[in-house]
Amino acid sequence: MSKKTEFAALTYVGLFLALAVSCASGSDTGAGLSAPAIVDKNIAARGGLQSWRAVQTLSMSGKMDAGGNNRPALQMPAPAGKRSVAMPPPRPAEQVQLPFVMDLQRARKSRVEIEFQGKKAIQVYDGTNGWKLRPFLNRHEVENYTPEEVKATALQADLDGPLVEYAAKGTHVELEGHEKVRDRDTYKLKLTLKNGQTQHIWIDSKTFLEAKIEGSPRRLDGKMRAVATYPSDFRPVSGIVMPYLLETIADGTRQSEKIQIDSIAVNPKFDETTFTKPN
């Protein structure tokens, strides 16, 4: 397991939370639906506002990709006066898939456990502070989140997603237009948070489920690249509708990371130590 997988585990929490969209504010664009109407339809497609308000905890388990051989062909030097030749790319190695469990609880509490080579990596945020255990990096002592990790996690939405009680949060939502996402017609919504940060979510114009979610940019190959996640395989579970497959792709690369959900439990009871830092 690499630091890349550790970073992915942090971002996956945010992705799940971003999927729980509920209500919005915006003006009618003239033709078609307004932002509030689009999100209202999204709420209905996801199980309804009352169903989401009843959710206090979520527990999910499945497998996440932890990397593979997706490197492009390398340019090989050639004799003077001749062109360099691109060697055929190596046969891509299959992604390593690691079992994980993710527990979420209001308000903004999260715990992620990842199994790797008989060891268990843990990342926990209690709503204010975070800690981690990373035996796969030969770090067997509990470590606090860095200030940057705390800041990033604190900005993540609660179980309801970024649009529940958006006005109280200082969030503004507007419809930016229409775009094709994997051959599907979508509405592109722009969220402007209280701190000025923005995020885009694309809603399928037929199903009104999320088709694409803008993620945090990553530095890959020496460049900052835009990142997006594509949720799919939506299924009903205990009155709400959740995606069981998420694929994250960085622009301009062949890199694709997937998380496959095997099971989701709504409102499970957690032990009181679930989000507590060990002594």
RAPERA-V786149 format. One record per residue. N is the residue number from 1. RES is the residue in one small letter. OMEGA is omega as a letter, one per 40 degrees, with the letter a starting at -180 (none if undefined). Layout:
n-><N | N>
res-><RES | RES>
omega-><OMEGA | OMEGA>
This chain:
n-><1 | 2 | 3 | 4 | 5 | 6 | 7 | 8 | 9 | 10 | 11 | 12 | 13 | 14 | 15 | 16 | 17 | 18 | 19 | 20 | 21 | 22 | 23 | 24 | 25 | 26 | 27 | 28 | 29 | 30 | 31 | 32 | 33 | 34 | 35 | 36 | 37 | 38 | 39 | 40 | 41 | 42 | 43 | 44 | 45 | 46 | 47 | 48 | 49 | 50 | 51 | 52 | 53 | 54 | 55 | 56 | 57 | 58 | 59 | 60 | 61 | 62 | 63 | 64 | 65 | 66 | 67 | 68 | 69 | 70 | 71 | 72 | 73 | 74 | 75 | 76 | 77 | 78 | 79 | 80 | 81 | 82 | 83 | 84 | 85 | 86 | 87 | 88 | 89 | 90 | 91 | 92 | 93 | 94 | 95 | 96 | 97 | 98 | 99 | 100 | 101 | 102 | 103 | 104 | 105 | 106 | 107 | 108 | 109 | 110 | 111 | 112 | 113 | 114 | 115 | 116 | 117 | 118 | 119 | 120 | 121 | 122 | 123 | 124 | 125 | 126 | 127 | 128 | 129 | 130 | 131 | 132 | 133 | 134 | 135 | 136 | 137 | 138 | 139 | 140 | 141 | 142 | 143 | 144 | 145 | 146 | 147 | 148 | 149 | 150 | 151 | 152 | 153 | 154 | 155 | 156 | 157 | 158 | 159 | 160 | 161 | 162 | 163 | 164 | 165 | 166 | 167 | 168 | 169 | 170 | 171 | 172 | 173 | 174 | 175 | 176 | 177 | 178 | 179 | 180 | 181 | 182 | 183 | 184 | 185 | 186 | 187 | 188 | 189 | 190 | 191 | 192 | 193 | 194 | 195 | 196 | 197 | 198 | 199 | 200 | 201 | 202 | 203 | 204 | 205 | 206 | 207 | 208 | 209 | 210 | 211 | 212 | 213 | 214 | 215 | 216 | 217 | 218 | 219 | 220 | 221 | 222 | 223 | 224 | 225 | 226 | 227 | 228 | 229 | 230 | 231 | 232 | 233 | 234 | 235 | 236 | 237 | 238 | 239 | 240 | 241 | 242 | 243 | 244 | 245 | 246 | 247 | 248 | 249 | 250 | 251 | 252 | 253 | 254 | 255 | 256 | 257 | 258 | 259 | 260 | 261 | 262 | 263 | 264 | 265 | 266 | 267 | 268 | 269 | 270 | 271 | 272 | 273 | 274 | 275 | 276 | 277 | 278 | 279>
res-><m | s | k | k | t | e | f | a | a | l | t | y | v | g | l | f | l | a | l | a | v | s | c | a | s | g | s | d | t | g | a | g | l | s | a | p | a | i | v | d | k | n | i | a | a | r | g | g | l | q | s | w | r | a | v | q | t | l | s | m | s | g | k | m | d | a | g | g | n | n | r | p | a | l | q | m | p | a | p | a | g | k | r | s | v | a | m | p | p | p | r | p | a | e | q | v | q | l | p | f | v | m | d | l | q | r | a | r | k | s | r | v | e | i | e | f | q | g | k | k | a | i | q | v | y | d | g | t | n | g | w | k | l | r | p | f | l | n | r | h | e | v | e | n | y | t | p | e | e | v | k | a | t | a | l | q | a | d | l | d | g | p | l | v | e | y | a | a | k | g | t | h | v | e | l | e | g | h | e | k | v | r | d | r | d | t | y | k | l | k | l | t | l | k | n | g | q | t | q | h | i | w | i | d | s | k | t | f | l | e | a | k | i | e | g | s | p | r | r | l | d | g | k | m | r | a | v | a | t | y | p | s | d | f | r | p | v | s | g | i | v | m | p | y | l | l | e | t | i | a | d | g | t | r | q | s | e | k | i | q | i | d | s | i | a | v | n | p | k | f | d | e | t | t | f | t | k | p | n>
omega-><a | i | i | i | i | i | a | a | i | a | i | i | i | a | i | a | i | a | a | a | a | a | a | i | i | a | i | a | a | i | i | a | i | i | i | a | i | a | i | i | i | i | a | a | a | i | i | a | a | i | a | i | a | a | i | i | i | i | a | i | a | a | i | i | i | i | i | a | i | a | i | i | i | i | a | i | a | i | a | i | i | i | i | a | i | i | i | a | i | i | a | i | i | i | i | a | a | i | i | i | i | i | a | i | i | e | i | i | a | i | i | i | a | i | a | i | i | i | a | i | a | i | a | i | a | a | i | a | a | i | a | i | a | a | i | i | a | i | a | i | i | a | i | i | i | i | i | i | i | a | a | a | a | a | a | a | i | a | a | a | a | a | i | a | a | a | i | i | a | a | i | a | i | i | a | a | a | i | i | i | a | i | i | i | a | i | i | i | i | i | i | a | a | a | i | i | a | i | i | i | a | a | i | a | i | a | a | i | a | i | a | i | i | i | i | i | i | i | i | a | i | a | i | a | i | a | i | i | a | i | i | a | i | i | i | i | i | i | i | a | a | i | i | i | i | i | a | a | i | a | i | i | i | a | i | i | a | i | i | i | i | a | i | i | a | i | i | i | i | i | a | i | a | a | a | i | a | a | none>
